[in-house]
Amino acid sequence: MNNPFEIIDARLSNIETLLLDLKHSSITINNQTDTKTLLTIQDAATLLHLSVPTLYGYVSKSIIPVSKQGKRLYFSKEELTDWVKAGRKKTISEIQSDSYLKSSRKK
């Protein structure tokens, strides 16, 4: 007959492995659905570190991607992230590399 403590230890190891797998899969699921989440204007302001009146100004000038249903505004987290990334400035080395490529094509 096996030692009961060995059986308990083996079962606890299995439970620990299952819990770790569950934890990692739930993190993946949360990250996948997190980008498709719709945000309210307050949530979007928090995400972008902007004030709510600034966001209203961006919406009225059509500067920021937004969806409107009735009187409510909704923001896609994925679209806001893409919008922020689109405003990225190039580094000096990237600018130099681009200008080098353009000048070499002209020849």
N, C-alpha and C positions, 0 to 999 in steps of 0.2 A: 504494500500500500504506500502511496506517495505521502510525503510530508504535507500536512494541511497548510503550513505556512508558505510552502513553495507554490501551492495551488492558488492561495490568496495573492501572493506576490505576482504570479503570472496573470491573474485576472486583473489586478490593479494596473499592471503594465499595459494590458490590452485596452482598458478603459482610458488610460492616459493617452495612448496613441489615437484612439477614436476621438477624444476631446480635442486634441491638437489638430487632427484632420478637419474636424467640424469647424474649429476656430478659423483655420486658414481658408476653408471654402466659404464661410460667411463673410470674411474680409473681401474675398474676390467678388462675391455677389453684391455686397454693398458698394464696392468701387465701380462695378459695372452699372448699377442702377443709379448711382450717385450723379453721373454725368448727364443722365436723361431726366433728372429732377427739374420740375418747374419751381421757380422761386418767386416769392412776392417781392414787392419793391423794397421792403425792409431787409429781406434776406439778400437781395442783390446788392443793396447798399453796404451791407456788412461784408459780403464776399469781396467787393471791389474797393472797400475802404473809402467810400464816398458818402456824402450826405444824401438824404432822400430828396431834398430840393434840387441838388445837382443832377440826380438821375432824372427827375421830372423835366429839367431843362434839356438834357440829352435826348429824352424821348420826344419832346416837342420839336426839337431841331432834327429829328431822325438821325441822330449820331450813333445810337446804340440799338442793337437788335432787341425787339420786344414783340410780344403778342398781346392783343387786347380782346377781352371778352366783356362786353357791357362796359362798365366803368372800371373794371379791374385790369391791372397790368400784370403780365406774367413774363418771366425771363427764363430762358433755358441756360442752365449752368454751362453746358457744352458750348453754346453760342457765345456766352460771355467770355469764356476762356479763350475761344478762338479770336474774339474781338480784341482782347487784351494782347494776344500774341501777334496779331496783325499790326499792331502799333510798335513792334520791336524795331529799335534802331540798330543798324549794322555797326560792327566794330571797325576800327581803322584798317585792320588787316583784311577784313571782308571787302571793304570798299576798294582797297588797293588791288586785291585779287580780282574783283569784278572789272576794274578799269584795265588791268593787265589783259584779261581775257577779251575785252571789247577791242582793245588796241591790236591784239594779235589777230583777231578775225578780220580787221580792215585790210590787212596786208595781202 
